[in-house]
């Protein structure tokens, strides 16, 4: 069932579960756009009702409009905003390009950063063929600047035969590069828990990626009101920190 945080005639704010694509995919597997369309079709609002012109022009109405503004990788969960009409989509897309949509994440990383607060600035190169990115030298003509801020919220030691330190970190993205958080933390020696692609850990493939878009802040495309949404991740590896804080 679709988890909705907010909805009006212009936007819908939802929580994307891990394992679901944030936009329409090429396969027949469920994705967020199709799930939102099903919701809108079953809960029609004035903006989605056919006008006389459209109803006479076609006996087959188009599916409800869903504008994709930003994306989350398939294994990442968290808050997303979608537009319900082209005007709202254009406004939100402009805000995103201007860096006016603020996004924070929480992640569980293997190990502990040297500093409890810090900024990572790297240059990433995307390999579209293999669907991955890597840190390269700034001089590489295909490199793109990647910057994020992080803060360590908690650190624990797991109760396993081979115990390891895990850190709960809050991350603010200042740029939006392909697999940015995963690549940068792995490149700095603290890969995300459950990351089989960048963690170099075969066991990680069987675990959920501990990365959640937990905080989203933006200006409403119609009213100009500041919209601020937050959730607290509490599944998978995040449960370990819930226990430590009890």
Backbone torsions as a table, in degrees:
resi	resn	phi	psi	omega
1	UNK	NA	139.5	-178.6
2	UNK	-66.9	129.4	179.2
3	UNK	-97.6	108.2	-174.2
4	UNK	-105.5	127.4	177.0
5	UNK	-92.7	-30.4	-177.5
6	UNK	-164.0	147.1	176.6
7	UNK	-155.7	138.8	169.7
8	UNK	-145.0	-163.5	-176.9
9	UNK	-72.7	-9.6	-174.4
10	UNK	-112.3	-36.0	-175.2
11	UNK	-139.2	162.0	170.3
12	UNK	-138.1	129.9	-179.4
13	UNK	-110.8	124.1	-173.3
14	UNK	-132.8	167.3	173.4
15	UNK	-105.0	116.5	177.4
16	UNK	-83.2	125.3	175.4
17	UNK	-77.3	157.3	176.3
18	UNK	-68.1	150.1	179.6
19	UNK	93.5	-5.0	-179.1
20	UNK	-113.2	137.3	176.4
21	UNK	-70.6	144.6	-178.6
22	UNK	-84.6	-11.0	176.9
23	UNK	-134.0	174.1	-178.5
24	UNK	-62.8	129.3	-179.8
25	UNK	-97.7	172.2	-179.8
26	UNK	-82.4	-19.2	-179.3
27	UNK	-91.3	-178.2	178.6
28	UNK	-92.2	6.4	179.1
29	UNK	-68.7	149.9	179.0
30	UNK	-59.9	150.0	174.8
31	UNK	-144.5	169.4	-174.7
32	UNK	-65.1	-39.3	-179.0
33	UNK	-62.5	-44.8	179.7
34	UNK	-66.7	-36.2	179.0
35	UNK	-66.7	-40.5	178.6
36	UNK	-67.9	-40.0	178.2
37	UNK	-61.6	-40.0	178.1
38	UNK	-63.1	-40.7	178.2
39	UNK	-63.1	-46.4	-178.0
40	UNK	-66.5	-36.1	179.5
41	UNK	-67.8	-32.7	-179.2
42	UNK	-89.1	-12.1	177.3
43	UNK	-130.4	66.3	-175.5
44	UNK	-65.1	141.9	173.9
45	UNK	-118.2	170.6	-176.1
46	UNK	-51.9	-39.0	-174.8
47	UNK	-68.2	-20.1	-177.9
48	UNK	-101.0	-5.7	179.7
49	UNK	-74.5	144.9	179.5
50	UNK	-68.7	137.2	173.0
51	UNK	-83.9	170.0	179.5
52	UNK	-60.6	-36.4	-177.8
53	UNK	-65.6	-47.5	-177.2
54	UNK	-70.8	-33.2	-177.8
55	UNK	-70.5	-32.6	179.1
56	UNK	-83.1	-23.4	-178.4
57	UNK	-76.2	-28.3	-176.7
58	UNK	-152.0	142.0	175.5
59	UNK	-85.8	-7.2	-176.9
60	UNK	-119.6	90.2	-177.5
61	UNK	-63.3	148.5	178.3
62	UNK	-72.4	152.8	177.1
63	UNK	-64.9	158.1	179.6
64	UNK	-54.6	143.2	-179.6
65	UNK	-71.6	131.6	174.5
66	UNK	-135.2	111.1	-179.7
67	UNK	-94.5	121.0	178.5
68	UNK	-82.4	119.6	-176.4
69	UNK	-98.4	-45.1	178.7
70	UNK	-140.7	174.0	-174.3
71	UNK	-132.4	154.2	169.7
72	UNK	-125.8	139.4	177.2
73	UNK	-58.9	154.1	-176.1
74	UNK	-52.8	-44.2	-178.8
75	UNK	-79.3	0.8	-177.7
76	UNK	-98.7	136.1	176.1
77	UNK	-103.1	166.8	173.2
78	UNK	142.4	-172.8	-172.8
79	UNK	-82.4	133.6	176.7
80	UNK	-137.3	149.2	174.3
81	UNK	-115.2	134.5	176.4
82	UNK	-121.6	148.1	178.7
83	UNK	-91.6	147.8	-179.0
84	UNK	-106.6	2.4	173.9
85	UNK	-155.7	157.7	-176.0
86	UNK	-59.5	-35.5	-179.0
87	UNK	-64.8	-43.7	178.2
88	UNK	-65.7	-38.3	179.9
89	UNK	-63.1	-42.8	-179.8
90	UNK	-63.8	-42.3	-179.5
91	UNK	-65.2	-45.8	-179.4
92	UNK	-67.8	-37.0	178.7
93	UNK	-63.9	-38.6	177.0
94	UNK	-65.1	-42.7	177.3
95	UNK	-60.3	-40.1	179.4
96	UNK	-64.4	-45.1	-179.6
97	UNK	-63.9	-31.4	-179.7
98	UNK	-87.5	2.7	179.2
99	UNK	73.2	23.9	-177.8
100	UNK	-96.3	-0.9	170.6
101	UNK	-101.0	113.7	-175.2
102	UNK	-95.1	135.2	-176.4
103	UNK	-131.2	130.1	174.5
104	UNK	-120.7	148.9	178.9
105	UNK	-127.5	161.0	165.2
106	UNK	-121.5	142.0	-179.8
107	UNK	-142.9	153.3	170.9
108	UNK	-105.6	123.1	-178.3
109	UNK	-115.3	153.4	178.8
110	UNK	-85.6	116.7	-176.9
111	UNK	100.4	-162.6	-177.9
112	UNK	-143.5	130.6	177.1
113	UNK	-61.2	156.8	179.0
114	UNK	-60.9	-41.8	-179.9
115	UNK	-111.6	146.1	179.0
116	UNK	-72.1	-24.7	175.5
117	UNK	-131.8	139.6	-180.0
118	UNK	-171.1	177.4	178.2
119	UNK	-130.6	132.1	174.7
120	UNK	-106.4	127.7	174.2
121	UNK	-125.9	114.8	-179.7
122	UNK	-135.1	173.7	175.8
123	UNK	-120.7	122.9	-174.1
124	UNK	-110.0	147.2	175.5
125	UNK	-123.7	126.7	-177.8
126	UNK	-90.7	136.3	174.8
127	UNK	-110.3	94.7	-175.1
128	UNK	-66.3	-32.2	-178.8
129	UNK	-62.0	-41.2	-178.2
130	UNK	-103.2	6.2	178.5
131	UNK	52.0	55.0	177.9
132	UNK	-151.3	168.5	176.3
133	UNK	-134.8	161.3	177.6
134	UNK	-147.7	158.3	177.7
135	UNK	-78.7	130.0	-179.6
136	UNK	-130.5	175.2	177.4
137	UNK	-71.4	147.2	-179.5
138	UNK	-56.6	-27.9	-176.5
139	UNK	-74.5	-14.1	179.5
140	UNK	-62.6	124.2	-176.4
141	UNK	-63.2	-19.9	179.7
142	UNK	-97.3	3.7	-178.1
143	UNK	-76.8	150.0	175.9
144	UNK	-130.5	137.0	-178.2
145	UNK	-66.6	133.3	179.1
146	UNK	-127.3	126.3	-178.0
147	UNK	-136.0	137.9	174.6
148	UNK	-148.0	157.6	174.0
149	UNK	-113.2	144.2	179.2
150	UNK	-135.8	158.1	175.8
151	UNK	-143.5	128.0	178.0
152	UNK	-78.2	121.7	-179.3
153	UNK	-93.2	-31.2	-176.5
154	UNK	-165.0	157.6	177.6
155	UNK	-143.4	132.0	-179.3
156	UNK	-133.6	167.5	173.8
157	UNK	-115.2	128.1	-176.4
158	UNK	-71.3	153.2	179.2
159	UNK	-97.9	75.2	-178.8
160	UNK	-129.7	172.6	177.2
161	UNK	-61.0	-39.0	175.6
162	UNK	-116.0	81.8	-175.5
163	UNK	-62.5	147.2	177.0
164	UNK	-136.8	156.9	176.6
165	UNK	-84.9	135.2	175.3
166	UNK	-123.9	140.9	179.4
167	UNK	-121.0	138.1	173.1
168	UNK	-95.7	120.9	-176.9
169	UNK	-123.7	147.1	172.3
170	UNK	-103.1	135.3	-173.8
171	UNK	-128.0	133.2	172.1
172	UNK	-111.8	119.5	178.9
173	UNK	-79.8	127.8	176.2
174	UNK	-103.7	-15.3	171.4
175	UNK	-136.8	165.4	-178.5
176	UNK	-124.7	80.7	-178.7
177	UNK	-99.5	161.9	179.8
178	UNK	-60.3	121.0	179.8
179	UNK	54.5	30.4	-170.1
180	UNK	-55.7	-53.2	-176.4
181	UNK	-60.4	-45.5	-178.2
182	UNK	-62.9	-43.3	-178.0
183	UNK	-69.1	-44.9	-176.1
184	UNK	-67.7	-43.8	-179.6
185	UNK	-68.3	-36.5	175.7
186	UNK	-64.8	-41.9	-179.6
187	UNK	-64.7	-25.1	179.2
188	UNK	-98.2	15.2	171.2
189	UNK	87.6	7.6	-179.7
190	UNK	-132.9	73.7	-178.1
191	UNK	-63.6	156.4	179.2
192	UNK	-69.7	142.6	177.0
193	UNK	-62.0	128.9	178.8
194	UNK	85.5	7.7	-178.1
195	UNK	-90.3	97.8	-179.5
196	UNK	-74.9	-20.0	-178.1
197	UNK	-81.7	-43.3	-175.3
198	UNK	-114.2	-3.3	-175.5
199	UNK	-89.3	-11.9	-178.0
200	UNK	53.7	41.8	-178.0
201	UNK	-137.9	112.9	-177.0
202	UNK	-62.4	-33.5	179.5
203	UNK	-65.2	-27.6	-175.9
204	UNK	-65.0	-26.1	-178.2
205	UNK	-61.1	-28.7	-176.8
206	UNK	-89.3	1.3	-177.4
207	UNK	-112.7	159.3	176.8
208	UNK	-78.1	142.6	177.7
209	UNK	-68.8	124.1	-176.5
210	UNK	-86.7	73.4	179.5
211	UNK	-144.8	125.6	-176.7
212	UNK	-137.5	131.5	173.9
213	UNK	-80.3	96.7	-167.0
214	UNK	-97.5	-9.7	-174.4
215	UNK	-148.4	126.2	-179.5
216	UNK	-134.2	130.5	-177.7
217	UNK	-135.7	129.1	-178.2
218	UNK	-158.7	168.0	177.8
219	UNK	-93.3	132.6	-179.2
220	UNK	-61.0	132.1	-174.8
221	UNK	-66.0	-20.2	-178.4
222	UNK	-106.7	-42.8	-174.5
223	UNK	-95.7	-21.1	-176.6
224	UNK	81.3	-1.5	179.6
225	UNK	-68.0	142.3	177.0
226	UNK	-75.2	121.3	178.6
227	UNK	-102.4	127.8	-173.4
228	UNK	-135.4	117.6	-176.5
229	UNK	-127.6	137.6	179.7
230	UNK	-140.1	145.4	172.8
231	UNK	-135.4	161.2	177.5
232	UNK	-114.2	111.4	179.7
233	UNK	-64.1	133.6	-176.3
234	UNK	-141.7	25.9	177.7
235	UNK	-117.8	167.5	177.7
236	UNK	55.7	-135.0	-177.5
237	UNK	-64.9	-22.6	179.2
238	UNK	-63.9	-25.6	178.6
239	UNK	-61.3	-31.4	-179.1
240	UNK	-60.4	-33.4	-178.3
241	UNK	-84.8	-26.4	174.3
242	UNK	-64.4	-39.8	179.2
243	UNK	-66.6	-39.7	-177.4
244	UNK	-68.4	-21.7	-178.4
245	UNK	-96.9	-1.3	-179.7
246	UNK	-72.3	NA	NA
